[in-house]
Amino acid sequence: MPETNDAAPSPPVADPFGLAGRRVLVTGAGGGIGRALVAAFRQAGAVVSGADQSAAMLEGLDLEHRLVFELTDTAACAAAIAGLLEAGAAPDILVNNAGYTRAETLPQVDDAAWDREIAVNLTGAYHVTTPIIAAMAARGGGAVVFISSVNALAHHGNPAYSAAKAGLLAYAKAIAVEKGADGIRANVICPGSVLTRAWDHRFARDPATRQNVAGHYPIGRMVNPSEVANAAVFLSSPLASGITGAVLPVDGGLMAGNLRFVRDIIDKEA
């Protein structure tokens, strides 16, 4: 009998990621990681739309559609996504990137902080994703990438944010399992400390913070936004056609082990 090959065909060299003309929606597009995501997907040939909480956040980005809504406003979120679908711009790829945290330790978490951080980081992603995966299923497939955090894998502070980001792992796996037959893949990226403006207040408070943070990472530095974006492009592409329900740390080796313990404790005993 002739051999059969069920693997997806490799994209041509001219389009190595197979994303030319594919529509992408990036939430939180105006932030540091968001802007890197927009640039990376556009470089891969995709047509990119962006969503953020204000039009000002999206300035300077080359986008097909600009969606402006607050993730905690369920009605506004639903209207914005419905408008995108009605415009014939249903995403082939959704990157749930938007995130927010301010309560950095347990004493700073009160009811208001907990509710807001869960609403933005988890519930907001659910409200964006639900109508889009329905459209993907009707069309025959699509890819969803959630930008979570190493905080979902181990505690590094920000308790409410961490709980929400951990929820994204379970949600992505539910989509992967229940929507796989509809051609939908869902994967999660867990960045470590990413060098964006979100760190500015810490650097301003103590200029040594950047060096101190880098000391926790085996690669000796913080991760760049483009490194997170490149992982998202890969997971969204036909090159990752057999990958779904996966969690990919982009963390400079943070989750591989405790560098400071090895260096400061173990190595000194050797």
Secondary structure, 3 states (H helix, E strand, C coil): CCCCCCCCCCCCCCCCCCCCCCEEEEECCCCHHHHHHHHHHHHCCCEEEEEECCCHHHCCCCCCCEEECCCCCHHHHHHHHHHHHHCCCCCCEEEECCCCCCCCCHHHCCHHHHHHHHHHHHHHHHHHHHHHHHHHHHHCCEEEEEECCHHHCCCCCCHHHHHHHHHHHHHHHHHHHHHHHHCEEEEEEEECCECCHHHHHHHHHCCCHHHHHHCCCCCCCCECHHHHHHHHHHHHCHHHCCCCCCEEEECCCHHHCCHHHHHHHHHHHC
